[in-house]
Amino acid sequence: MSKPIYVLGTGLSHDGSSCLLKDGEIVVAIEKERVSRIKHDGGNDTLTVQYCLDAAGITLNDISLVVQCSNFEKDEIEKHLYKGNRLFNKDCNIPFVTISHHLAHAYSAIGTSPFDECGVMVIDGCGSFYHQCDDLAGALIPAHVNSQPGLYGEKDSYYFFDGKNLNPVYKDFSIINYNQKAGQVYLPTSNHSIGGLYSMASNYCFGDFDDAGKLMGLAPYGIKDFYTEKLFILKDENIWVDEDVMHKHFTKPVDFLNHPFKENFQYFANIAKWVQDETERAILYIFKSRLALQPHKNICYAGGVALNAVANTKIIQEIGIENLYIEPAAGDNGLAIGCAFYGWMSVLQKEKVKHTESTFLGKVYSDNEILKAINKRDSKVIYTQENNVSEKVVEYLLQGKTIAWFQQGAEFGPRALGRRSILADPRNAEIQLHINSTIKFREDFRPFAPSVLLDDKDEYFELGLESPYMILIDKIKDEWKGKMPGIVHVDGTCRVQTVKDKTEPFYKLLQEWKKKTGISVLLNTSFNKKGMPIVETPAEALDFFYSCNLDVLVLNGFIVTK
């Protein structure tokens, strides 16, 4: 028997992560924030690399190749090793390859997609600097790039994957301006990127560049066309932020400085609506322009902007792509996955191995590990071990209880898809307020997603899109809006997850719920609270359970109550 080939991919950006392939298939992958417990944590990858090695039962000596990616200069990796010593460094004997940002995003989509060949779109805030890019040869690059001195960062890239090689078709860059005026709003990345503008608006509304998802949730409360000026200039197949318009409107009135967000809710909602609408307009323009150069029925999509579920649905409705695959970990957490697949397919020249479509890439926790976590607690834990967890959980749901649902290995990416979820009855009109205020401790305008059996999606939703990764939206049909108020946003939309894997405990729970209620939809939100990464371990699940108003905790086959 031949020795397995292990390739380790690691992302050293914000939202850092590591991913381990064995003979071309993902064995395990983990985001740094899940183990450090610091939201959006990145840089040094010691924690994530060690997690992957331990989960696979191997050591560094078993690794054949390491591929890494950062949004910093390449020489900075050796200069300061990212906040401390790494498990491996420049003196180790493992072959190392460093690749540029958009290239890693592209390979994360290629490696996990179902396509043999495809176009690949990457749109984000800022990738690698022009002089650091490994994928310039053969690409069309607009004339404005390098037209003036300064650093230029990737803002969108389009590629064609022919089944073996990834060929760049078009790459656009924007100059990065580090000389901001005091008190002026600014783009945290490249001056004219879609992701940069969205992050700026997130910071303007909430004080955090990383609250893009919250901004998308706020937008439906805004008044359409309250602002009519165009934030983006669309011209000659490229986009620019209109900085005059941006600076004109993104200046908070003085009296806002001492007043909380809630007192000026409609103002910020109108801003969010404007930015969302303009973002959709810019994204659609990029897709139309790039696909005109290299059309294909199969398109992959990655980069942080690809997490915008509202825009993603517009792409499907208006661009006419036959098959669109959006990488579930489209943000920088997916860079490690792309690095690993680049190592396998490009460096080692191995054929792509068909991906399982699963995002459940975390370490599986055994019953013994769960019992150990239970027994370690200072106070007595009330629990039972059930042969049929689904039946018992449905009983609790029918009583109006909220369920913390922890099963096996965690999801990779920002969405809870039935392994680390908080679940509730969507028919309860008060459930949104209850979970937001007493469990997740977050803003009351933020909506919750529905999870539905795939075969039943057309019963409840107008478009009936297959959406296994909760990365598209749909409108709930009129006859169901009043029956499931817990999962309906203010504009009648939902960010839907369709569930089809019949071997999954979550699928079985939805089946049991349908048997008892006649509906196959549950409210599903991530197992965390505001500012906290999704729980990873049984001990973290127990800690969170006892810190809030959750009623029931399910740990594989164990049911914990208060």
C-alpha positions as CSV (number, residue, x, y, z in Angstrom):
1,M,0.0,0.0,0.0
2,S,1.4,3.4,-1.0
3,K,2.0,6.1,1.6
4,P,-0.8,8.7,1.6
5,I,0.0,12.2,0.4
6,Y,-0.9,14.9,2.9
7,V,-1.1,18.5,1.7
8,L,-1.6,21.3,4.2
9,G,-3.2,24.6,3.2
10,T,-3.0,27.5,5.6
11,G,-4.5,31.0,5.5
12,L,-2.6,33.8,7.4
13,S,-5.1,36.6,6.7
14,H,-7.8,37.8,9.0
15,D,-10.3,34.9,9.5
16,G,-7.3,32.5,9.4
17,S,-7.7,28.8,9.0
18,S,-5.9,25.5,8.1
19,C,-7.0,22.6,5.9
20,L,-5.5,19.2,5.5
21,L,-5.9,17.0,2.3
22,K,-5.2,13.3,2.2
23,D,-4.8,12.1,-1.4
24,G,-6.7,15.0,-2.6
25,E,-9.7,14.9,-0.2
26,I,-10.3,17.1,2.8
27,V,-9.7,15.2,6.0
28,V,-10.2,18.2,8.4
29,A,-10.3,22.0,8.3
30,I,-10.7,24.5,11.0
31,E,-11.0,28.3,11.4
32,K,-8.7,29.9,13.9
33,E,-11.5,31.8,15.6
34,R,-13.1,28.4,16.6
35,V,-10.0,27.4,18.6
36,S,-8.7,30.8,19.8
37,R,-12.2,32.0,20.6
38,I,-11.4,35.4,19.1
39,K,-13.8,36.5,16.4
40,H,-12.1,36.9,13.0
41,D,-8.7,35.8,14.4
42,G,-5.9,35.3,12.0
43,G,-2.1,35.5,11.6
44,N,-0.1,32.8,13.3
45,D,-1.5,29.4,12.4
46,T,0.0,27.2,15.1
47,L,-3.4,26.5,16.7
48,T,-5.1,25.5,13.5
49,V,-2.2,23.4,12.1
50,Q,-2.0,21.5,15.4
51,Y,-5.8,20.9,15.4
52,C,-5.6,19.4,11.9
53,L,-2.6,17.2,12.8
54,D,-4.3,15.9,16.0
55,A,-7.6,15.3,14.2
56,A,-5.9,13.3,11.5
57,G,-3.6,11.5,13.9
58,I,-0.4,12.5,12.1
59,T,2.7,14.7,12.7
60,L,4.5,17.4,10.7
61,N,6.8,14.6,9.4
62,D,3.8,13.2,7.5
63,I,3.2,16.4,5.5
64,S,4.3,16.3,1.9
65,L,3.7,20.0,1.1
66,V,2.5,23.2,2.7
67,V,0.8,26.0,0.7
68,Q,0.1,29.3,2.4
69,C,-1.5,32.6,1.6
70,S,-1.7,35.9,3.3
71,N,-2.8,39.4,2.5
72,F,0.6,40.7,3.6
73,E,3.9,41.0,1.7
74,K,5.5,37.6,1.2
75,D,8.7,38.5,3.0
76,E,6.6,39.5,6.1
77,I,5.9,35.8,6.6
78,E,9.6,35.1,7.3
79,K,10.2,38.5,9.0
80,H,7.9,38.2,12.0
81,L,6.2,34.7,11.6
82,Y,2.9,36.3,12.4
83,K,2.7,37.0,16.2
84,G,5.1,34.3,17.3
85,N,6.7,31.0,16.3
86,R,4.8,28.7,14.0
87,L,4.9,24.9,14.2
88,F,6.9,25.1,11.0
89,N,9.1,27.9,9.8
90,K,11.7,28.7,7.1
91,D,14.1,26.2,8.6
92,C,11.9,23.1,8.4
93,N,12.3,20.5,5.7
94,I,8.7,20.5,4.4
95,P,8.4,22.1,0.9
96,F,6.6,25.5,1.2
97,V,4.8,27.4,-1.5
98,T,3.2,30.8,-1.0
99,I,0.4,31.9,-3.4
100,S,-1.5,35.1,-3.9
101,H,-4.9,36.0,-2.5
102,H,-7.4,35.7,-5.4
103,L,-5.6,32.6,-6.6
104,A,-6.3,30.9,-3.3
105,H,-10.0,32.1,-3.4
106,A,-10.3,30.6,-6.9
107,Y,-8.9,27.2,-5.9
108,S,-11.2,27.1,-2.9
109,A,-14.1,27.2,-5.2
110,I,-12.7,24.9,-7.8
111,G,-11.7,22.2,-5.4
112,T,-15.1,22.1,-3.6
113,S,-17.3,22.6,-6.7
114,P,-19.0,19.8,-8.6
115,F,-17.7,21.0,-12.0
116,D,-15.0,19.5,-14.2
117,E,-14.6,22.9,-15.9
118,C,-16.0,26.3,-15.2
119,G,-15.5,30.0,-15.0
120,V,-14.4,31.3,-11.7
121,M,-15.3,34.7,-10.3
122,V,-13.6,36.3,-7.2
123,I,-14.8,39.6,-5.7
124,D,-13.7,40.9,-2.4
125,G,-12.4,44.0,-0.6
126,C,-8.7,43.6,-1.4
127,G,-6.4,40.8,-2.3
128,S,-2.7,40.7,-2.9
129,F,-0.7,43.6,-4.2
130,Y,-0.1,43.7,-8.0
131,H,3.6,42.8,-7.7
132,Q,2.8,39.8,-5.4
133,C,0.3,38.2,-7.8
134,D,1.1,34.8,-9.2
135,D,-1.7,34.9,-11.8
136,L,-1.0,37.8,-14.1
137,A,0.3,36.0,-17.2
138,G,-2.4,35.9,-19.9
139,A,-4.9,38.1,-18.0
140,L,-6.5,41.2,-19.4
141,I,-5.6,44.1,-17.0
142,P,-7.2,47.5,-17.5
143,A,-5.0,50.5,-18.5
144,H,-5.6,52.4,-15.3
145,V,-3.7,49.8,-13.2
146,N,-0.2,51.2,-12.4
147,S,-1.1,54.5,-14.1
148,Q,0.1,56.3,-11.0
149,P,2.7,55.4,-8.3
150,G,1.5,53.4,-5.4
151,L,0.3,50.0,-4.2
152,Y,-2.4,48.4,-6.2
153,G,-4.5,45.6,-4.6
154,E,-6.7,43.0,-6.3
155,K,-10.4,43.8,-6.2
156,D,-11.9,41.3,-8.7
157,S,-10.6,38.5,-10.8
158,Y,-12.1,36.2,-13.4
159,Y,-10.6,32.8,-14.5
160,F,-11.4,29.8,-16.6
161,F,-10.7,26.3,-15.3
162,D,-10.3,23.7,-18.1
163,G,-10.3,20.7,-15.8
164,K,-6.6,20.8,-15.1
165,N,-5.3,24.4,-15.4
166,L,-6.6,27.7,-14.0
167,N,-6.2,30.4,-16.6
168,P,-6.7,34.1,-15.7
169,V,-9.1,36.0,-18.0
170,Y,-9.4,39.4,-16.4
171,K,-8.0,41.0,-13.3
172,D,-8.8,44.4,-11.9
173,F,-6.8,46.3,-9.2
174,S,-7.3,49.5,-7.3
175,I,-4.7,51.8,-5.7
176,I,-4.6,51.7,-2.0
177,N,-4.7,55.1,-0.2
178,Y,-3.1,55.1,3.2
179,N,-3.2,58.9,3.6
180,Q,-6.7,59.4,5.0
181,K,-7.8,62.8,6.3
182,A,-8.8,63.0,10.0
183,G,-12.5,62.4,10.6
184,Q,-13.0,61.2,7.0
185,V,-14.8,57.9,6.3
186,Y,-12.5,55.6,4.4
187,L,-12.3,52.3,2.7
188,P,-10.3,49.8,4.7
189,T,-8.9,48.2,1.6
190,S,-8.6,49.2,-2.0
191,N,-10.2,52.5,-2.8
192,H,-12.6,51.2,-5.5
193,S,-13.6,47.7,-4.5
194,I,-17.1,46.5,-3.9
195,G,-16.1,44.7,-0.7
196,G,-14.2,47.8,0.5
197,L,-17.2,50.1,0.2
198,Y,-19.5,47.5,1.9
199,S,-17.0,47.2,4.8
200,M,-16.8,51.0,5.1
201,A,-20.6,51.2,5.3
202,S,-20.6,48.5,7.9
203,N,-18.2,50.5,10.0
204,Y,-20.1,53.7,9.4
205,C,-23.4,52.1,10.7
206,F,-22.1,49.8,13.4
207,G,-18.5,50.8,14.2
208,D,-17.1,47.5,12.8
209,F,-15.7,46.8,9.4
210,D,-16.7,43.1,9.8
211,D,-20.4,43.6,10.3
212,A,-21.3,43.1,6.6
213,G,-23.9,40.4,7.4
214,K,-25.6,42.8,9.8
215,L,-25.7,45.5,7.2
216,M,-27.4,43.1,4.7
217,G,-30.0,42.4,7.4
218,L,-30.6,46.1,8.1
219,A,-31.1,47.0,4.4
220,P,-34.7,45.8,4.0
221,Y,-35.8,48.3,6.7
222,G,-34.6,51.1,4.5
223,I,-36.6,53.2,2.1
224,K,-35.9,52.4,-1.5
225,D,-34.4,55.2,-3.6
226,F,-34.2,57.5,-0.5
227,Y,-30.8,58.2,-1.9
228,T,-30.7,58.3,-5.7
229,E,-27.1,59.1,-6.4
230,K,-24.9,56.4,-7.7
231,L,-22.1,55.2,-5.4
232,F,-20.4,53.2,-8.1
233,I,-19.3,54.4,-11.5
234,L,-19.7,51.6,-14.0
235,K,-17.6,52.2,-17.2
236,D,-15.5,50.3,-19.7
237,E,-16.1,46.9,-17.9
238,N,-14.7,48.3,-14.6
239,I,-16.1,49.9,-11.5
240,W,-15.0,52.8,-9.3
241,V,-16.4,54.2,-6.1
242,D,-17.6,57.8,-6.6
243,E,-15.6,59.3,-3.8
244,D,-17.4,62.7,-4.0
245,V,-20.8,61.0,-3.5
246,M,-19.4,58.8,-0.7
247,H,-17.9,61.7,1.2
248,K,-21.0,63.8,0.7
249,H,-23.3,61.3,2.4
250,F,-21.1,59.3,4.7
251,T,-20.7,62.0,7.3
252,K,-22.6,61.6,10.5
253,P,-24.5,64.7,11.7
254,V,-22.9,66.1,14.8
255,D,-25.9,65.2,17.0
256,F,-25.5,61.5,16.1
257,L,-22.2,61.3,17.9
258,N,-23.8,61.2,21.3
259,H,-26.9,59.1,20.3
260,P,-27.0,55.3,19.9
261,F,-27.8,53.5,16.7
262,K,-31.3,52.7,17.8
263,E,-32.4,56.3,18.1
264,N,-31.3,56.9,14.5
265,F,-32.4,53.6,13.1
266,Q,-34.2,54.8,10.0
267,Y,-31.3,56.9,8.9
268,F,-28.9,54.0,9.1
269,A,-31.4,51.7,7.5
270,N,-31.7,54.0,4.5
271,I,-27.9,54.1,4.2
272,A,-27.8,50.3,4.3
273,K,-30.5,50.0,1.7
274,W,-28.7,52.3,-0.6
275,V,-25.4,50.5,-0.2
276,Q,-27.0,47.1,-0.7
277,D,-28.8,48.2,-3.9
278,E,-25.6,49.8,-5.3
279,T,-23.6,46.7,-4.4
280,E,-26.0,44.5,-6.3
281,R,-25.8,46.9,-9.3
282,A,-22.0,46.7,-9.3
283,I,-21.8,42.9,-8.9
284,L,-24.2,42.3,-11.8
285,Y,-22.2,44.7,-14.0
286,I,-19.0,42.8,-13.2
287,F,-20.6,39.4,-13.9
288,K,-22.1,40.5,-17.2
289,S,-18.8,42.1,-18.3
290,R,-16.6,39.2,-17.4
291,L,-18.9,36.4,-18.7
292,A,-19.0,38.3,-22.0
293,L,-15.3,37.6,-22.3
294,Q,-15.4,33.9,-21.4
295,P,-18.9,32.6,-21.1
296,H,-19.6,29.2,-19.5
297,K,-22.6,27.3,-18.2
298,N,-20.8,26.5,-15.0
299,I,-19.6,29.4,-12.8
300,C,-17.8,29.3,-9.4
301,Y,-17.9,32.3,-7.1
302,A,-15.7,33.2,-4.1
303,G,-14.3,36.1,-2.2
304,G,-16.0,37.9,0.7
305,V,-18.5,39.7,-1.5
306,A,-19.9,36.2,-2.4
307,L,-21.3,35.9,1.1
308,N,-24.0,38.5,0.2
309,A,-27.0,36.2,-0.1
310,V,-29.3,38.9,-1.5
311,A,-26.9,39.8,-4.3
312,N,-26.3,36.1,-5.0
313,T,-30.0,35.5,-5.7
314,K,-30.0,38.5,-8.0
315,I,-27.2,36.9,-10.0
316,I,-29.2,33.7,-10.5
317,Q,-32.3,35.7,-11.5
318,E,-30.7,38.2,-13.8
319,I,-27.5,36.8,-15.3
320,G,-28.9,33.5,-16.5
321,I,-26.1,31.3,-15.3
322,E,-27.1,27.6,-15.8
323,N,-25.1,26.3,-12.8
324,L,-23.8,28.7,-10.1
325,Y,-21.6,27.3,-7.3
326,I,-20.9,29.7,-4.4
327,E,-18.1,28.6,-2.1
328,P,-19.7,28.2,1.4
329,A,-16.5,29.6,3.0
330,A,-16.2,32.4,0.4
331,G,-14.4,34.8,2.7
332,D,-10.8,34.7,3.9
333,N,-11.5,31.6,6.0
334,G,-11.7,29.7,2.7
335,L,-8.1,30.6,1.7
336,A,-6.7,27.6,3.5
337,I,-8.9,25.3,1.4
338,G,-7.8,27.0,-1.8
339,C,-4.2,26.7,-0.7
340,A,-4.6,23.0,-0.1
341,F,-6.2,22.3,-3.5
342,Y,-3.6,24.5,-5.3
343,G,-1.0,22.3,-3.8
344,W,-2.7,19.1,-4.9
345,M,-3.8,20.2,-8.4
346,S,-1.1,22.7,-9.4
347,V,2.1,22.0,-7.5
348,L,1.8,18.2,-7.4
349,Q,-0.1,18.1,-10.7
350,K,-2.7,15.6,-9.4
351,E,-6.2,15.2,-10.7
352,K,-9.1,16.9,-8.9
353,V,-10.9,14.5,-6.6
354,K,-14.7,14.9,-6.5
355,H,-15.7,16.7,-3.3
356,T,-18.4,15.3,-1.1
357,E,-20.3,18.7,-1.0
358,S,-20.1,18.6,2.8
359,T,-19.0,21.6,4.9
360,F,-18.7,19.4,8.0
361,L,-15.0,19.5,8.2
362,G,-14.3,19.7,11.9
363,K,-13.0,17.1,14.3
364,V,-15.7,14.6,15.4
365,Y,-16.2,14.5,19.2
366,S,-16.8,11.1,20.7
367,D,-19.4,10.2,23.4
368,N,-16.5,9.7,25.8
369,E,-15.3,13.3,25.2
370,I,-18.8,14.6,25.7
371,L,-19.1,12.7,29.0
372,K,-15.7,14.0,30.1
373,A,-16.9,17.6,29.5
374,I,-20.1,16.9,31.4
375,N,-18.3,15.4,34.4
376,K,-15.8,18.2,34.5
377,R,-18.4,20.8,35.4
378,D,-18.5,22.1,39.0
379,S,-22.3,21.7,39.3
380,K,-24.3,18.6,38.5
381,V,-25.5,18.4,34.9
382,I,-29.0,17.0,34.3
383,Y,-28.8,14.8,31.3
384,T,-30.1,11.6,29.6
385,Q,-28.7,9.5,26.8
386,E,-31.4,8.8,24.2
387,N,-31.7,6.2,21.5
388,N,-34.0,8.4,19.4
389,V,-32.9,12.0,19.9
390,S,-35.2,13.4,17.2
391,E,-38.4,12.2,18.9
392,K,-37.4,13.7,22.2
393,V,-36.2,17.0,20.7
394,V,-39.5,17.4,18.8
395,E,-41.4,17.0,22.1
396,Y,-39.4,19.9,23.5
397,L,-39.9,22.0,20.4
398,L,-43.6,21.5,20.6
399,Q,-43.4,22.9,24.2
400,G,-41.9,26.1,22.8
401,K,-38.4,25.4,24.0
402,T,-35.2,26.5,22.3
403,I,-32.7,23.8,21.4
404,A,-28.9,24.0,21.2
405,W,-28.0,21.3,18.7
406,F,-24.4,20.0,18.7
407,Q,-23.6,17.1,16.4
408,Q,-20.3,15.5,15.5
409,G,-17.8,17.6,13.5
410,A,-18.5,21.3,13.0
411,E,-19.3,23.2,9.9
412,F,-16.5,25.1,8.2
413,G,-17.6,28.6,7.3
414,P,-19.9,31.3,8.7
415,R,-23.2,29.4,8.6
416,A,-24.7,26.9,11.0
417,L,-26.0,24.1,8.9
418,G,-27.2,21.5,11.5
419,R,-24.0,20.7,13.4
420,R,-23.7,23.7,15.6
421,S,-27.2,25.3,15.6
422,I,-29.8,26.8,17.8
423,L,-33.2,25.6,16.8
424,A,-36.8,26.6,17.5
425,D,-40.4,26.4,16.3
426,P,-40.8,29.0,13.4
427,R,-44.6,29.2,14.1
428,N,-43.9,31.1,17.4
429,A,-44.4,34.8,16.7
430,E,-42.3,35.8,19.8
431,I,-39.4,33.5,19.1
432,Q,-37.3,36.1,17.2
433,L,-37.3,38.6,20.0
434,H,-36.7,35.9,22.6
435,I,-33.6,34.5,20.9
436,N,-32.2,37.9,20.0
437,S,-32.6,39.4,23.5
438,T,-32.0,36.5,25.9
439,I,-29.9,34.0,24.0
440,K,-27.8,35.6,21.3
441,F,-27.9,39.1,22.9
442,R,-27.9,40.9,19.6
443,E,-30.0,43.6,17.8
444,D,-33.7,42.9,17.4
445,F,-33.8,43.7,13.7
446,R,-31.7,40.7,12.8
447,P,-33.6,37.8,11.2
448,F,-33.4,34.1,11.5
449,A,-33.0,31.5,8.8
450,P,-35.3,28.5,7.9
451,S,-34.0,25.0,7.4
452,V,-36.2,22.9,5.2
453,L,-36.2,19.4,3.7
454,L,-35.0,19.8,0.1
455,D,-38.0,18.0,-1.3
456,D,-40.4,20.4,0.3
457,K,-38.8,23.7,-0.6
458,D,-41.4,24.5,-3.3
459,E,-44.2,24.1,-0.8
460,Y,-43.0,27.2,1.2
461,F,-40.8,29.4,-1.0
462,E,-41.5,31.2,-4.2
463,L,-38.3,30.5,-6.1
464,G,-37.7,27.1,-4.6
465,L,-33.9,27.4,-5.0
466,E,-31.7,24.6,-3.8
467,S,-29.6,26.3,-1.1
468,P,-27.6,23.8,1.0
469,Y,-25.2,26.4,2.4
470,M,-27.6,29.1,3.4
471,I,-26.1,31.5,0.9
472,L,-29.2,32.5,-1.1
473,I,-32.5,34.1,-0.2
474,D,-36.0,33.3,-1.2
475,K,-39.5,34.8,-0.5
476,I,-41.8,32.8,1.6
477,K,-45.2,32.2,0.0
478,D,-48.0,34.4,1.2
479,E,-50.0,31.5,2.6
480,W,-47.1,30.6,4.9
481,K,-46.0,34.1,6.1
482,G,-48.5,34.2,8.9
483,K,-48.0,30.6,9.8
484,M,-44.2,30.8,10.3
485,P,-43.5,34.4,11.5
486,G,-40.3,33.3,13.3
487,I,-38.3,33.0,10.0
488,V,-39.8,35.9,7.9
489,H,-37.8,39.1,7.5
490,V,-39.4,42.5,7.2
491,D,-39.4,42.3,3.4
492,G,-40.9,38.7,3.3
493,T,-37.5,37.1,2.5
494,C,-35.6,34.3,4.2
495,R,-32.0,33.1,3.9
496,V,-32.9,29.4,3.3
497,Q,-31.0,26.2,4.0
498,T,-32.2,23.2,2.1
499,V,-31.3,19.8,3.7
500,K,-31.0,16.7,1.7
501,D,-28.4,14.3,3.3
502,K,-30.6,11.6,4.8
503,T,-27.8,10.3,6.9
504,E,-27.6,13.6,8.9
505,P,-29.2,13.7,12.4
506,F,-30.5,17.2,11.4
507,Y,-32.4,15.7,8.4
508,K,-33.9,13.1,10.7
509,L,-35.0,15.8,13.1
510,L,-36.7,17.7,10.3
511,Q,-38.5,14.5,9.2
512,E,-39.7,13.9,12.7
513,W,-40.8,17.5,13.1
514,K,-42.8,17.2,9.8
515,K,-44.4,14.0,11.0
516,K,-45.6,15.7,14.2
517,T,-46.6,19.1,12.8
518,G,-47.1,18.8,9.1
519,I,-44.3,21.3,8.2
520,S,-40.7,20.5,7.5
521,V,-39.2,23.9,8.5
522,L,-37.3,24.8,11.6
523,L,-35.8,28.1,12.7
524,N,-32.0,27.7,12.6
525,T,-29.4,30.1,13.8
526,S,-25.7,29.7,14.8
527,F,-24.8,28.3,18.2
528,N,-23.1,31.4,19.5
529,K,-24.0,34.9,20.8
530,K,-23.0,38.3,19.5
531,G,-19.3,38.7,19.1
532,M,-18.6,35.0,19.9
533,P,-17.3,32.4,17.4
534,I,-19.6,29.4,16.9
535,V,-19.0,26.8,19.6
536,E,-16.5,24.1,18.7
537,T,-16.2,21.8,21.7
538,P,-18.6,20.1,24.1
539,A,-17.2,22.1,27.0
540,E,-17.9,25.4,25.1
541,A,-21.4,24.2,24.3
542,L,-22.1,23.5,27.9
543,D,-20.6,26.9,29.0
544,F,-22.8,28.8,26.6
545,F,-25.9,26.7,27.4
546,Y,-25.6,27.7,31.1
547,S,-24.9,31.4,30.3
548,C,-28.2,32.2,28.6
549,N,-31.8,31.3,28.3
550,L,-31.5,28.2,26.2
551,D,-33.8,25.4,27.4
552,V,-32.2,22.2,26.0
553,L,-28.8,21.2,24.9
554,V,-28.3,18.2,22.6
555,L,-24.7,16.8,22.4
556,N,-24.8,13.9,19.9
557,G,-27.1,11.4,21.7
558,F,-27.0,13.2,25.1
559,I,-29.8,15.6,26.1
560,V,-29.0,18.2,28.8
561,T,-31.8,20.2,30.5
562,K,-31.9,22.8,33.3
